[in-house]
């Protein structure tokens, strides 16, 4: 029979994550906490903005030549 030495630390991390989630929800509300979906959408928007800025710079450089 083998002993899983990582079971204790995993349980502590899971409990801490749950506690942090509950505190966050109670302080700011569930609708205001960031989600993976919201983070992904923010990354997509940031990528689009950077691409727009790169295109604008490329256009300005091309018109200056």
Backbone torsions as a table, in degrees:
resi	resn	phi	psi	omega
1	UNK	NA	130.0	-179.1
2	UNK	-104.2	152.9	-179.7
3	UNK	-105.0	131.6	178.3
4	UNK	-87.7	102.9	-177.7
5	UNK	-73.4	-15.5	-178.5
6	UNK	-91.7	-4.2	-177.8
7	UNK	-64.4	-42.0	-179.9
8	UNK	-62.3	-54.8	178.7
9	UNK	-59.7	-36.7	178.0
10	UNK	-63.9	-39.6	179.3
11	UNK	-65.6	-39.4	178.9
12	UNK	-65.2	-44.6	-179.9
13	UNK	-64.7	-42.5	179.3
14	UNK	-63.1	-41.9	179.4
15	UNK	-66.0	-42.3	178.9
16	UNK	-63.8	-41.9	178.9
17	UNK	-62.3	-42.5	177.8
18	UNK	-62.6	-41.9	179.2
19	UNK	-64.0	-45.1	178.9
20	UNK	-61.4	-42.5	178.4
21	UNK	-60.6	-47.1	-178.1
22	UNK	-64.2	-40.3	178.0
23	UNK	-64.4	-44.3	178.8
24	UNK	-60.4	-44.9	179.5
25	UNK	-62.9	-41.9	-178.0
26	UNK	-70.5	-26.8	-177.5
27	UNK	-87.1	-43.4	-174.2
28	UNK	-117.1	-11.6	-178.8
29	UNK	93.7	145.4	-176.5
30	UNK	-62.5	-34.5	-177.1
31	UNK	-70.6	-18.3	-178.9
32	UNK	-98.0	-9.6	178.5
33	UNK	-75.4	138.6	179.6
34	UNK	-67.3	144.4	177.5
35	UNK	-119.2	166.5	177.0
36	UNK	-60.3	-38.2	179.8
37	UNK	-65.0	-43.5	179.0
38	UNK	-65.9	-40.3	178.3
39	UNK	-64.3	-40.9	179.1
40	UNK	-64.7	-42.2	179.4
41	UNK	-64.8	-40.0	177.5
42	UNK	-62.1	-38.6	178.2
43	UNK	-66.3	-40.5	177.5
44	UNK	-62.0	-45.3	179.6
45	UNK	-63.2	-41.2	178.5
46	UNK	-64.5	-41.1	177.5
47	UNK	-62.5	-42.3	178.8
48	UNK	-63.4	-40.7	179.4
49	UNK	-65.3	-43.2	177.7
50	UNK	-62.8	-40.5	178.5
51	UNK	-63.9	-41.2	178.0
52	UNK	-62.3	-42.1	179.4
53	UNK	-66.5	-39.6	177.1
54	UNK	-62.5	-42.5	178.6
55	UNK	-62.9	-40.4	179.3
56	UNK	-64.5	-43.6	178.3
57	UNK	-63.9	-43.5	178.6
58	UNK	-61.0	-40.3	179.0
59	UNK	-65.5	-42.5	179.0
60	UNK	-65.2	-40.9	178.7
61	UNK	-65.6	-42.2	179.8
62	UNK	-64.4	-36.3	-178.2
63	UNK	-77.7	-18.7	-179.8
64	UNK	-81.9	-15.1	-177.5
65	UNK	-80.2	NA	NA
